[in-house]
């Protein structure tokens, strides 16, 4: 680990989402508060002025929202694991960001105990911990599992230039990199299923959440 501890931070990300194991939590959105600290060497970005050598916090916010809103997670522990693996994973060749050294995630549920106390968790992981195995789904398409506590989970799907993949009907997606027929980076693809072709010159990537048989 370097002596310098540079980081990009996003604090107090408040979202209303379905999360929890109680019956009412499965049907009624509640607020969660997410804090992130993303450790990355900022020398290269500071010297060059090239944001691709750092982390775009607006893109990070969009990805946090996709994980929290589409996940409908039963446990915030699962949500935190997904976020750690998502941000620590090696970027796709078309994904304009630096590789992170470490991630700190904090998630709180401020209303679940009626204001008497605020429960939450903190999770810290580094790059060595995040060793994702890529499984080939078909020619030019691979999948990395971020978390799958049951049949429902989250994956990074890598799609090579010119390759196509059919998004399952019970899955939503968020574009991390690539050109998918006019869908720009950051676009959210709702559930319902559709064929996605990467028309870009380099590998594209999707964050996929839902029921996926891999």
Protein Blocks (a to p, Z undefined) as FASTA:
>chain_A
ZZblcddddehiacdddedjbfklmmmccdddddddddddfklmmmnopaklmccfklmm
mmmmmmmmmnopabfklmmmmmmmmmmpccdfklccdddfbdcdddddfklnnomaccdd
dddddfklmccddddfbghiacddfbdfblbdcddddddehiacdddfkbccddfbdcee
hiaghiacdehiaadddfbfbdcddddedjddZZ
